[in-house]
Amino acid sequence: MRGTVLTAVLCLAAVFVFVAVPQPPPAGAGGRKAAFKSRSIKAEQDGLAEPFKGITTGGKVQPGLFAIRSTGVSTEPVRKAAEAFLASLSPELRAKTKFSVDDDEWRKWMNQHFYQRQGAGFIDMTEAQREAAFGLMRASLSAKGLQTSRDIMKLNTTLAELNSNDFEQYDEWLYYITVMGEPSATEPWGWQIDGHHLIINYFVLGDQVVMTPTFLGSEPVTATIGKYKGTTVLQTEQKKGLDFLRALTPEQQKKAILKSEKPGNENLTEAFKDNAVIPYAGVSAKELNPAQKKQLTDLIHEYVSHMREGHAKVRMEEVRKHLDDTYFAWIGGSSDDSVYYYRIHSPVILIEFDHQVPVASHRDEPRRPNRDHIHTVIRTPNGNDYGKDLLREHYKKHKHLPDGSHAR
């Protein structure tokens, strides 16, 4: 009898252990791909549950900030480069790459490597198609912007090398381009590049450009081994942010520093955070002296200068117009080797810089932020990310048919 009871108890224990132990993820590349697709769909469903409003300080968009106007800076090189890129694609690849100008595809971007992306992937392109894709980026970005983008792509290869040459998850060619609308001199259109640590949204209306949201980051930020040893990114943004904090007076620093400890990640406006509500925080630019204002403006320009010079100048005019309504906030330390987060926030621009917790490198170290994993985000608050406020104004002036053409 005792043996029978003992056997029953052991069987129940075995059942309990079987139920309690989590099941491993599906084995093999196919199982991982299916899991990645499921996670991507869930992220999109949650992230797009609300219609686009834009980043605000209190849930209400500040009106009248953005207007359709002529900047005097030509966008013709961008249009021609986009047409050349589309012409280089096969009909099948072109069909996967093109979306309407108001499609939710704009909002479907994500930094994480697992995200399943749309469009023409560099991984699937011929050399000629890749050159045409880089031609589009070259026409749209400054030399610095193109170099930073290319270096981020290369550092994704470094990450693969650090992970037993896992080029299925990390590779310099795992980046995808989509084109929204028809490249035009007068009608709204744009393009997007989407991949691990590199997302650029580039909206065009006439000679106006909106280049947000833009996400630039890397893990690692410097390649110490491998094919691209010596490649490094985001060091100037890191240094200039710390230099500006140190240029503040003790009283100004007291207002700017929200927390002196930084145990985790702090960015607020990454993927699917288009409607984030973020009150102003930190020290106001109204309290800065002229030299400090100049230094803050130079820090902002460090991010804006990823655009072509003419469009960056237009953007900086917009920033300067609202400089007294700009706030600088800081989380973390201020020593040479500190990890930190800073945010620059005004009615027309929001910039975040964040030292992140390691994900795919430094696995033998404590799970705390380090300087070898950086995320930066640039946004246009109050409804003009993806140029959506300009698009809304355009539609108010020009009624469109379902195919996108003007109604007569």
VEXKE-731804 format. One record per residue (C-alpha): residue number from 1; residue in three letters; chain; x, y, z. Coordinates in Angstrom, 2 decimals. Layout:
BEGIN
{node NUM, "ALA", "A", {X, Y, Z}}
...
! end
This chain:
BEGIN
{node 1, "MET", "A", {0.00, 0.00, 0.00}}
{node 2, "ARG", "A", {2.79, 2.33, 1.02}}
{node 3, "GLY", "A", {4.54, 1.66, -2.29}}
{node 4, "THR", "A", {1.37, 2.41, -4.21}}
{node 5, "VAL", "A", {0.95, 5.76, -2.43}}
{node 6, "LEU", "A", {4.59, 6.63, -2.96}}
{node 7, "THR", "A", {4.29, 5.85, -6.67}}
{node 8, "ALA", "A", {1.21, 8.05, -6.93}}
{node 9, "VAL", "A", {2.95, 10.91, -5.16}}
{node 10, "LEU", "A", {5.96, 10.65, -7.46}}
{node 11, "CYS", "A", {3.69, 10.64, -10.52}}
{node 12, "LEU", "A", {1.87, 13.75, -9.29}}
{node 13, "ALA", "A", {5.20, 15.46, -8.64}}
{node 14, "ALA", "A", {6.34, 14.60, -12.14}}
{node 15, "VAL", "A", {3.15, 16.04, -13.58}}
{node 16, "PHE", "A", {3.57, 19.18, -11.50}}
{node 17, "VAL", "A", {7.16, 19.64, -12.65}}
{node 18, "PHE", "A", {6.12, 19.11, -16.27}}
{node 19, "VAL", "A", {3.41, 21.76, -16.01}}
{node 20, "ALA", "A", {5.49, 24.25, -14.03}}
{node 21, "VAL", "A", {8.55, 24.32, -16.26}}
{node 22, "PRO", "A", {8.23, 26.91, -19.11}}
{node 23, "GLN", "A", {8.36, 25.42, -22.56}}
{node 24, "PRO", "A", {11.39, 26.34, -24.66}}
{node 25, "PRO", "A", {10.91, 28.55, -27.73}}
{node 26, "PRO", "A", {10.37, 26.79, -31.05}}
{node 27, "ALA", "A", {13.60, 25.23, -32.23}}
{node 28, "GLY", "A", {15.45, 26.30, -35.35}}
{node 29, "ALA", "A", {15.36, 29.34, -37.60}}
{node 30, "GLY", "A", {11.77, 28.68, -38.62}}
{node 31, "GLY", "A", {10.55, 28.67, -35.04}}
{node 32, "ARG", "A", {12.45, 31.85, -34.21}}
{node 33, "LYS", "A", {11.07, 33.60, -37.29}}
{node 34, "ALA", "A", {7.51, 32.64, -36.32}}
{node 35, "ALA", "A", {8.07, 33.96, -32.80}}
{node 36, "PHE", "A", {9.52, 37.21, -34.16}}
{node 37, "LYS", "A", {6.52, 37.65, -36.46}}
{node 38, "SER", "A", {4.10, 37.10, -33.58}}
{node 39, "ARG", "A", {5.90, 39.67, -31.42}}
{node 40, "SER", "A", {5.96, 42.15, -34.31}}
{node 41, "ILE", "A", {2.21, 41.84, -34.91}}
{node 42, "LYS", "A", {1.51, 42.31, -31.20}}
{node 43, "ALA", "A", {3.72, 45.42, -31.08}}
{node 44, "GLU", "A", {1.89, 46.93, -34.06}}
{node 45, "GLN", "A", {-1.57, 46.13, -32.70}}
{node 46, "ASP", "A", {-0.77, 47.74, -29.36}}
{node 47, "GLY", "A", {1.19, 50.64, -30.84}}
{node 48, "LEU", "A", {-1.38, 51.61, -33.46}}
{node 49, "ALA", "A", {-4.45, 51.13, -31.26}}
{node 50, "GLU", "A", {-4.82, 54.92, -31.00}}
{node 51, "PRO", "A", {-4.97, 57.19, -34.05}}
{node 52, "PHE", "A", {-1.98, 59.48, -34.47}}
{node 53, "LYS", "A", {-2.05, 62.68, -32.44}}
{node 54, "GLY", "A", {1.59, 63.47, -31.82}}
{node 55, "ILE", "A", {3.77, 63.99, -28.77}}
{node 56, "THR", "A", {2.36, 66.60, -26.39}}
{node 57, "THR", "A", {3.11, 68.03, -22.96}}
{node 58, "GLY", "A", {-0.41, 67.50, -21.62}}
{node 59, "GLY", "A", {-2.41, 65.53, -24.16}}
{node 60, "LYS", "A", {-3.45, 68.51, -26.28}}
{node 61, "VAL", "A", {-1.65, 69.55, -29.48}}
{node 62, "GLN", "A", {-0.40, 73.15, -29.55}}
{node 63, "PRO", "A", {-1.85, 74.52, -32.82}}
{node 64, "GLY", "A", {-0.37, 76.87, -35.40}}
{node 65, "LEU", "A", {3.24, 75.73, -35.14}}
{node 66, "PHE", "A", {3.68, 74.34, -38.65}}
{node 67, "ALA", "A", {2.57, 75.88, -41.93}}
{node 68, "ILE", "A", {2.89, 75.03, -45.61}}
{node 69, "ARG", "A", {5.37, 77.49, -47.09}}
{node 70, "SER", "A", {8.27, 77.75, -49.49}}
{node 71, "THR", "A", {11.68, 77.30, -47.90}}
{node 72, "GLY", "A", {13.67, 78.08, -51.04}}
{node 73, "VAL", "A", {15.66, 74.85, -50.58}}
{node 74, "SER", "A", {15.16, 72.47, -53.50}}
{node 75, "THR", "A", {14.07, 68.87, -52.93}}
{node 76, "GLU", "A", {14.52, 67.94, -56.60}}
{node 77, "PRO", "A", {17.66, 65.85, -55.96}}
{node 78, "VAL", "A", {15.69, 63.77, -53.46}}
{node 79, "ARG", "A", {12.79, 63.27, -55.86}}
{node 80, "LYS", "A", {15.08, 62.21, -58.71}}
{node 81, "ALA", "A", {17.00, 59.83, -56.44}}
{node 82, "ALA", "A", {13.75, 58.25, -55.24}}
{node 83, "GLU", "A", {12.57, 57.75, -58.81}}
{node 84, "ALA", "A", {15.92, 56.19, -59.73}}
{node 85, "PHE", "A", {15.71, 53.86, -56.74}}
{node 86, "LEU", "A", {12.19, 52.71, -57.58}}
{node 87, "ALA", "A", {13.15, 52.25, -61.24}}
{node 88, "SER", "A", {16.01, 49.97, -60.19}}
{node 89, "LEU", "A", {13.67, 47.53, -58.44}}
{node 90, "SER", "A", {11.92, 44.56, -59.99}}
{node 91, "PRO", "A", {8.12, 44.91, -60.28}}
{node 92, "GLU", "A", {7.69, 42.46, -57.39}}
{node 93, "LEU", "A", {10.10, 44.29, -55.09}}
{node 94, "ARG", "A", {8.69, 47.68, -56.09}}
{node 95, "ALA", "A", {5.19, 46.51, -55.16}}
{node 96, "LYS", "A", {6.47, 45.54, -51.69}}
{node 97, "THR", "A", {8.17, 48.91, -51.29}}
{node 98, "LYS", "A", {5.44, 51.42, -52.21}}
{node 99, "PHE", "A", {2.65, 52.61, -49.91}}
{node 100, "SER", "A", {0.22, 55.52, -49.95}}
{node 101, "VAL", "A", {1.44, 58.76, -48.39}}
{node 102, "ASP", "A", {-1.01, 58.51, -45.48}}
{node 103, "ASP", "A", {-0.52, 54.79, -44.83}}
{node 104, "ASP", "A", {0.09, 53.59, -41.26}}
{node 105, "GLU", "A", {3.30, 52.07, -42.64}}
{node 106, "TRP", "A", {4.97, 55.33, -41.59}}
{node 107, "ARG", "A", {4.34, 54.43, -37.95}}
{node 108, "LYS", "A", {5.43, 50.79, -38.31}}
{node 109, "TRP", "A", {9.06, 51.08, -37.29}}
{node 110, "MET", "A", {10.92, 49.59, -34.41}}
{node 111, "ASN", "A", {14.50, 49.57, -33.20}}
{node 112, "GLN", "A", {14.49, 45.98, -31.97}}
{node 113, "HIS", "A", {16.25, 43.52, -34.26}}
{node 114, "PHE", "A", {13.40, 40.99, -34.17}}
{node 115, "TYR", "A", {10.88, 43.33, -35.81}}
{node 116, "GLN", "A", {9.50, 42.09, -39.13}}
{node 117, "ARG", "A", {9.82, 44.95, -41.61}}
{node 118, "GLN", "A", {8.29, 45.89, -44.94}}
{node 119, "GLY", "A", {9.89, 47.24, -48.10}}
{node 120, "ALA", "A", {13.02, 46.56, -50.09}}
{node 121, "GLY", "A", {15.72, 45.01, -47.92}}
{node 122, "PHE", "A", {19.38, 45.70, -48.64}}
{node 123, "ILE", "A", {19.84, 42.00, -47.99}}
{node 124, "ASP", "A", {17.74, 41.22, -51.09}}
{node 125, "MET", "A", {19.12, 43.94, -53.38}}
{node 126, "THR", "A", {21.62, 43.67, -56.19}}
{node 127, "GLU", "A", {24.70, 45.87, -56.02}}
{node 128, "ALA", "A", {23.06, 48.31, -58.45}}
{node 129, "GLN", "A", {19.92, 48.49, -56.32}}
{node 130, "ARG", "A", {21.96, 49.05, -53.18}}
{node 131, "GLU", "A", {23.79, 51.89, -54.87}}
{node 132, "ALA", "A", {20.44, 53.42, -55.87}}
{node 133, "ALA", "A", {19.21, 53.08, -52.27}}
{node 134, "PHE", "A", {22.36, 54.79, -50.98}}
{node 135, "GLY", "A", {21.80, 57.39, -53.69}}
{node 136, "LEU", "A", {18.43, 58.22, -52.13}}
{node 137, "MET", "A", {20.03, 58.51, -48.71}}
{node 138, "ARG", "A", {22.90, 60.58, -50.11}}
{node 139, "ALA", "A", {20.48, 63.04, -51.73}}
{node 140, "SER", "A", {18.44, 63.36, -48.53}}
{node 141, "LEU", "A", {21.08, 63.41, -45.81}}
{node 142, "SER", "A", {24.18, 65.42, -45.08}}
{node 143, "ALA", "A", {27.59, 63.79, -45.44}}
{node 144, "LYS", "A", {27.55, 63.35, -41.67}}
{node 145, "GLY", "A", {24.05, 61.85, -41.73}}
{node 146, "LEU", "A", {24.97, 59.37, -44.43}}
{node 147, "GLN", "A", {28.23, 58.42, -42.69}}
{node 148, "THR", "A", {26.48, 57.90, -39.35}}
{node 149, "SER", "A", {23.79, 55.77, -41.00}}
{node 150, "ARG", "A", {26.35, 53.67, -42.81}}
{node 151, "ASP", "A", {28.45, 53.23, -39.67}}
{node 152, "ILE", "A", {25.41, 52.09, -37.67}}
{node 153, "MET", "A", {24.74, 49.47, -40.33}}
{node 154, "LYS", "A", {28.36, 48.31, -40.17}}
{node 155, "LEU", "A", {28.27, 48.10, -36.37}}
{node 156, "ASN", "A", {25.32, 45.73, -36.70}}
{node 157, "THR", "A", {27.78, 43.36, -38.39}}
{node 158, "THR", "A", {30.12, 43.86, -35.45}}
{node 159, "LEU", "A", {27.27, 42.83, -33.14}}
{node 160, "ALA", "A", {26.84, 39.65, -35.18}}
{node 161, "GLU", "A", {30.55, 38.91, -34.83}}
{node 162, "LEU", "A", {30.25, 39.37, -31.05}}
{node 163, "ASN", "A", {27.40, 36.85, -31.05}}
{node 164, "SER", "A", {29.12, 33.87, -32.66}}
{node 165, "ASN", "A", {28.70, 35.33, -36.17}}
{node 166, "ASP", "A", {24.90, 35.36, -35.91}}
{node 167, "PHE", "A", {24.29, 37.12, -39.22}}
{node 168, "GLU", "A", {20.72, 35.87, -39.32}}
{node 169, "GLN", "A", {19.81, 38.33, -36.55}}
{node 170, "TYR", "A", {22.43, 41.06, -37.02}}
{node 171, "ASP", "A", {23.89, 42.20, -40.33}}
{node 172, "GLU", "A", {24.71, 45.45, -42.11}}
{node 173, "TRP", "A", {22.19, 44.60, -44.83}}
{node 174, "LEU", "A", {19.16, 43.95, -42.59}}
{node 175, "TYR", "A", {17.70, 47.40, -43.32}}
{node 176, "TYR", "A", {14.59, 48.11, -45.34}}
{node 177, "ILE", "A", {13.38, 51.05, -47.40}}
{node 178, "THR", "A", {9.77, 51.98, -48.09}}
{node 179, "VAL", "A", {8.46, 54.85, -50.23}}
{node 180, "MET", "A", {5.19, 56.56, -49.31}}
{node 181, "GLY", "A", {3.31, 58.25, -52.13}}
{node 182, "GLU", "A", {4.69, 59.10, -55.56}}
{node 183, "PRO", "A", {7.91, 61.14, -55.64}}
{node 184, "SER", "A", {6.66, 64.56, -56.71}}
{node 185, "ALA", "A", {7.65, 68.22, -56.92}}
{node 186, "THR", "A", {4.26, 69.37, -55.64}}
{node 187, "GLU", "A", {2.42, 66.48, -53.94}}
{node 188, "PRO", "A", {3.29, 65.02, -50.52}}
{node 189, "TRP", "A", {5.46, 61.91, -50.42}}
{node 190, "GLY", "A", {8.39, 60.48, -48.51}}
{node 191, "TRP", "A", {10.56, 57.53, -47.64}}
{node 192, "GLN", "A", {11.68, 55.54, -44.62}}
{node 193, "ILE", "A", {14.63, 53.35, -43.71}}
{node 194, "ASP", "A", {13.94, 50.90, -40.89}}
{node 195, "GLY", "A", {16.33, 48.52, -39.14}}
{node 196, "HIS", "A", {18.20, 47.77, -35.93}}
{node 197, "HIS", "A", {19.37, 51.08, -34.43}}
{node 198, "LEU", "A", {18.63, 53.03, -37.62}}
{node 199, "ILE", "A", {15.24, 54.53, -38.48}}
{node 200, "ILE", "A", {14.78, 57.66, -40.59}}
{node 201, "ASN", "A", {11.41, 59.01, -41.68}}
{node 202, "TYR", "A", {11.74, 61.60, -44.47}}
{node 203, "PHE", "A", {8.57, 63.48, -45.49}}
{node 204, "VAL", "A", {8.57, 65.88, -48.46}}
{node 205, "LEU", "A", {5.99, 68.49, -49.49}}
{node 206, "GLY", "A", {7.19, 70.89, -52.18}}
{node 207, "ASP", "A", {10.49, 72.17, -50.84}}
{node 208, "GLN", "A", {9.65, 71.42, -47.21}}
{node 209, "VAL", "A", {11.15, 68.44, -45.37}}
{node 210, "VAL", "A", {10.30, 66.81, -42.04}}
{node 211, "MET", "A", {12.92, 64.26, -40.99}}
{node 212, "THR", "A", {11.36, 62.79, -37.86}}
{node 213, "PRO", "A", {11.04, 60.43, -36.13}}
{node 214, "THR", "A", {14.73, 59.64, -36.48}}
{node 215, "PHE", "A", {16.34, 56.93, -34.34}}
{node 216, "LEU", "A", {20.13, 56.60, -34.30}}
{node 217, "GLY", "A", {21.89, 54.19, -31.96}}
{node 218, "SER", "A", {24.22, 51.25, -31.71}}
{node 219, "GLU", "A", {25.43, 48.34, -29.61}}
{node 220, "PRO", "A", {28.40, 48.45, -29.59}}
{node 221, "VAL", "A", {29.09, 52.11, -30.36}}
{node 222, "THR", "A", {32.72, 51.31, -31.17}}
{node 223, "ALA", "A", {34.02, 48.24, -32.99}}
{node 224, "THR", "A", {37.14, 46.92, -31.23}}
{node 225, "ILE", "A", {37.27, 43.74, -33.32}}
{node 226, "GLY", "A", {36.22, 42.35, -36.66}}
{node 227, "LYS", "A", {35.57, 43.53, -40.18}}
{node 228, "TYR", "A", {34.80, 47.13, -39.21}}
{node 229, "LYS", "A", {37.25, 47.56, -36.34}}
{node 230, "GLY", "A", {37.64, 51.25, -35.49}}
{node 231, "THR", "A", {34.13, 52.29, -36.57}}
{node 232, "THR", "A", {32.47, 54.48, -33.93}}
{node 233, "VAL", "A", {29.28, 56.54, -33.64}}
{node 234, "LEU", "A", {27.52, 59.08, -31.39}}
{node 235, "GLN", "A", {30.61, 60.16, -29.49}}
{node 236, "THR", "A", {30.13, 63.86, -30.25}}
{node 237, "GLU", "A", {26.51, 63.78, -29.09}}
{node 238, "GLN", "A", {27.69, 62.08, -25.91}}
{node 239, "LYS", "A", {30.47, 64.60, -25.23}}
{node 240, "LYS", "A", {28.53, 67.75, -26.12}}
{node 241, "GLY", "A", {25.64, 66.75, -23.85}}
{node 242, "LEU", "A", {27.99, 66.34, -20.88}}
{node 243, "ASP", "A", {29.85, 69.54, -21.76}}
{node 244, "PHE", "A", {26.59, 71.48, -21.74}}
{node 245, "LEU", "A", {25.54, 70.11, -18.35}}
{node 246, "ARG", "A", {28.92, 71.13, -16.94}}
{node 247, "ALA", "A", {28.51, 74.62, -18.41}}
{node 248, "LEU", "A", {25.44, 75.20, -16.24}}
{node 249, "THR", "A", {25.72, 76.95, -12.89}}
{node 250, "PRO", "A", {25.11, 74.89, -9.73}}
{node 251, "GLU", "A", {21.64, 76.39, -9.42}}
{node 252, "GLN", "A", {20.84, 75.61, -13.07}}
{node 253, "GLN", "A", {22.16, 72.07, -12.65}}
{node 254, "LYS", "A", {19.91, 71.60, -9.64}}
{node 255, "LYS", "A", {16.92, 72.29, -11.91}}
{node 256, "ALA", "A", {18.24, 70.29, -14.87}}
{node 257, "ILE", "A", {19.14, 67.08, -13.00}}
{node 258, "LEU", "A", {15.95, 65.12, -12.40}}
{node 259, "LYS", "A", {17.77, 62.13, -10.85}}
{node 260, "SER", "A", {21.46, 61.52, -10.18}}
{node 261, "GLU", "A", {21.13, 57.72, -10.38}}
{node 262, "LYS", "A", {20.43, 55.87, -13.63}}
{node 263, "PRO", "A", {19.82, 52.16, -13.08}}
{node 264, "GLY", "A", {17.90, 51.51, -16.32}}
{node 265, "ASN", "A", {16.77, 52.85, -19.68}}
{node 266, "GLU", "A", {15.08, 56.27, -19.81}}
{node 267, "ASN", "A", {14.03, 57.03, -23.41}}
{node 268, "LEU", "A", {10.33, 57.92, -23.69}}
{node 269, "THR", "A", {9.71, 58.33, -27.43}}
{node 270, "GLU", "A", {10.97, 55.21, -29.16}}
{node 271, "ALA", "A", {8.84, 52.85, -31.29}}
{node 272, "PHE", "A", {5.05, 53.17, -31.09}}
{node 273, "LYS", "A", {5.24, 56.15, -28.72}}
{node 274, "ASP", "A", {3.86, 58.63, -31.25}}
{node 275, "ASN", "A", {1.30, 59.98, -28.76}}
{node 276, "ALA", "A", {3.52, 60.12, -25.67}}
{node 277, "VAL", "A", {2.58, 62.78, -23.13}}
{node 278, "ILE", "A", {5.76, 64.34, -21.72}}
{node 279, "PRO", "A", {5.57, 67.48, -19.57}}
{node 280, "TYR", "A", {8.43, 69.95, -19.82}}
{node 281, "ALA", "A", {11.11, 69.28, -17.23}}
{node 282, "GLY", "A", {14.56, 70.54, -16.31}}
{node 283, "VAL", "A", {16.07, 73.96, -16.74}}
{node 284, "SER", "A", {14.46, 76.48, -19.11}}
{node 285, "ALA", "A", {16.53, 78.17, -21.79}}
{node 286, "LYS", "A", {15.05, 81.44, -20.56}}
{node 287, "GLU", "A", {17.38, 81.10, -17.59}}
{node 288, "LEU", "A", {20.52, 80.65, -19.70}}
{node 289, "ASN", "A", {23.03, 83.36, -20.49}}
{node 290, "PRO", "A", {23.91, 84.08, -24.15}}
{node 291, "ALA", "A", {26.96, 81.76, -24.12}}
{node 292, "GLN", "A", {24.90, 78.91, -22.66}}
{node 293, "LYS", "A", {22.11, 79.47, -25.20}}
{node 294, "LYS", "A", {24.67, 79.28, -27.99}}
{node 295, "GLN", "A", {26.03, 76.03, -26.56}}
{node 296, "LEU", "A", {22.53, 74.54, -26.30}}
{node 297, "THR", "A", {21.79, 75.58, -29.88}}
{node 298, "ASP", "A", {25.02, 73.95, -31.02}}
{node 299, "LEU", "A", {24.03, 70.73, -29.22}}
{node 300, "ILE", "A", {20.66, 70.71, -30.99}}
{node 301, "HIS", "A", {22.38, 71.37, -34.32}}
{node 302, "GLU", "A", {24.52, 68.26, -33.76}}
{node 303, "TYR", "A", {21.34, 66.23, -34.25}}
{node 304, "VAL", "A", {19.64, 68.41, -36.87}}
{node 305, "SER", "A", {22.78, 68.41, -39.04}}
{node 306, "HIS", "A", {22.05, 64.86, -40.19}}
{node 307, "MET", "A", {19.83, 66.65, -42.74}}
{node 308, "ARG", "A", {21.23, 68.34, -45.83}}
{node 309, "GLU", "A", {22.66, 71.75, -44.98}}
{node 310, "GLY", "A", {19.86, 73.83, -46.51}}
{node 311, "HIS", "A", {17.07, 71.93, -44.80}}
{node 312, "ALA", "A", {19.03, 71.83, -41.53}}
{node 313, "LYS", "A", {19.25, 75.62, -41.66}}
{node 314, "VAL", "A", {15.47, 75.86, -42.09}}
{node 315, "ARG", "A", {14.97, 73.47, -39.18}}
{node 316, "MET", "A", {17.33, 75.46, -36.94}}
{node 317, "GLU", "A", {15.42, 78.66, -37.71}}
{node 318, "GLU", "A", {12.33, 76.88, -36.39}}
{node 319, "VAL", "A", {14.26, 75.76, -33.29}}
{node 320, "ARG", "A", {15.63, 79.24, -32.56}}
{node 321, "LYS", "A", {12.15, 80.75, -32.84}}
{node 322, "HIS", "A", {11.13, 78.64, -29.83}}
{node 323, "LEU", "A", {14.45, 78.63, -27.97}}
{node 324, "ASP", "A", {13.08, 80.39, -24.89}}
{node 325, "ASP", "A", {10.43, 77.67, -24.65}}
{node 326, "THR", "A", {13.09, 74.93, -24.68}}
{node 327, "TYR", "A", {13.98, 72.77, -21.67}}
{node 328, "PHE", "A", {17.04, 70.65, -20.87}}
{node 329, "ALA", "A", {16.70, 67.69, -18.49}}
{node 330, "TRP", "A", {19.31, 65.23, -17.19}}
{node 331, "ILE", "A", {19.34, 61.86, -15.44}}
{node 332, "GLY", "A", {22.57, 60.26, -14.20}}
{node 333, "GLY", "A", {26.08, 61.29, -13.25}}
{node 334, "SER", "A", {28.39, 63.97, -14.61}}
{node 335, "SER", "A", {31.87, 62.44, -14.39}}
{node 336, "ASP", "A", {33.96, 61.49, -17.41}}
{node 337, "ASP", "A", {32.83, 57.86, -17.26}}
{node 338, "SER", "A", {29.24, 58.36, -16.08}}
{node 339, "VAL", "A", {26.21, 56.93, -17.80}}
{node 340, "TYR", "A", {23.36, 59.36, -18.35}}
{node 341, "TYR", "A", {20.24, 60.43, -20.20}}
{node 342, "TYR", "A", {19.41, 63.89, -21.43}}
{node 343, "ARG", "A", {16.39, 65.41, -23.12}}
{node 344, "ILE", "A", {15.96, 68.65, -25.07}}
{node 345, "HIS", "A", {12.30, 69.56, -25.42}}
{node 346, "SER", "A", {10.50, 72.47, -27.07}}
{node 347, "PRO", "A", {7.19, 72.89, -28.93}}
{node 348, "VAL", "A", {8.92, 71.99, -32.22}}
{node 349, "ILE", "A", {11.70, 69.53, -31.35}}
{node 350, "LEU", "A", {12.35, 66.75, -28.86}}
{node 351, "ILE", "A", {15.76, 65.06, -28.61}}
{node 352, "GLU", "A", {16.65, 62.15, -26.34}}
{node 353, "PHE", "A", {20.07, 60.64, -25.65}}
{node 354, "ASP", "A", {20.30, 57.51, -23.50}}
{node 355, "HIS", "A", {23.02, 55.15, -22.33}}
{node 356, "GLN", "A", {21.22, 51.81, -22.40}}
{node 357, "VAL", "A", {21.36, 48.48, -20.59}}
{node 358, "PRO", "A", {23.32, 45.94, -22.70}}
{node 359, "VAL", "A", {21.19, 43.49, -24.68}}
{node 360, "ALA", "A", {23.45, 41.50, -26.98}}
{node 361, "SER", "A", {26.91, 42.39, -25.70}}
{node 362, "HIS", "A", {28.69, 42.70, -22.32}}
{node 363, "ARG", "A", {26.63, 39.77, -21.08}}
{node 364, "ASP", "A", {29.17, 38.95, -18.40}}
{node 365, "GLU", "A", {28.72, 42.37, -16.79}}
{node 366, "PRO", "A", {25.98, 43.63, -14.41}}
{node 367, "ARG", "A", {22.70, 44.51, -16.11}}
{node 368, "ARG", "A", {23.12, 48.24, -15.87}}
{node 369, "PRO", "A", {23.43, 50.95, -18.54}}
{node 370, "ASN", "A", {26.84, 51.34, -20.13}}
{node 371, "ARG", "A", {28.51, 53.64, -22.63}}
{node 372, "ASP", "A", {28.70, 50.97, -25.31}}
{node 373, "HIS", "A", {24.95, 50.94, -25.99}}
{node 374, "ILE", "A", {23.40, 54.27, -26.98}}
{node 375, "HIS", "A", {19.96, 55.24, -28.24}}
{node 376, "THR", "A", {19.05, 58.68, -29.58}}
{node 377, "VAL", "A", {15.66, 59.83, -30.84}}
{node 378, "ILE", "A", {14.64, 63.04, -32.61}}
{node 379, "ARG", "A", {10.95, 63.96, -32.76}}
{node 380, "THR", "A", {8.73, 66.81, -33.92}}
{node 381, "PRO", "A", {6.10, 67.26, -31.19}}
{node 382, "ASN", "A", {2.60, 68.66, -31.57}}
{node 383, "GLY", "A", {1.55, 66.56, -34.50}}
{node 384, "ASN", "A", {4.22, 67.00, -37.17}}
{node 385, "ASP", "A", {6.16, 63.75, -36.90}}
{node 386, "TYR", "A", {6.06, 62.10, -40.35}}
{node 387, "GLY", "A", {5.01, 65.55, -41.65}}
{node 388, "LYS", "A", {1.46, 64.72, -40.58}}
{node 389, "ASP", "A", {0.47, 68.27, -39.67}}
{node 390, "LEU", "A", {1.70, 69.53, -43.05}}
{node 391, "LEU", "A", {-0.18, 66.65, -44.72}}
{node 392, "ARG", "A", {-3.35, 67.60, -42.85}}
{node 393, "GLU", "A", {-2.98, 71.22, -43.99}}
{node 394, "HIS", "A", {-2.40, 70.04, -47.55}}
{node 395, "TYR", "A", {-5.58, 67.95, -47.52}}
{node 396, "LYS", "A", {-7.55, 70.92, -46.18}}
{node 397, "LYS", "A", {-6.49, 72.95, -49.21}}
{node 398, "HIS", "A", {-6.64, 70.17, -51.81}}
{node 399, "LYS", "A", {-9.34, 67.53, -51.74}}
{node 400, "HIS", "A", {-8.02, 64.17, -52.97}}
{node 401, "LEU", "A", {-9.62, 61.22, -54.71}}
{node 402, "PRO", "A", {-9.06, 57.67, -53.39}}
{node 403, "ASP", "A", {-6.17, 57.17, -55.84}}
{node 404, "GLY", "A", {-4.41, 60.22, -54.37}}
{node 405, "SER", "A", {-5.06, 62.59, -57.31}}
{node 406, "HIS", "A", {-6.64, 66.00, -56.85}}
{node 407, "ALA", "A", {-10.41, 66.29, -57.13}}
{node 408, "ARG", "A", {-11.43, 68.74, -59.83}}
! end
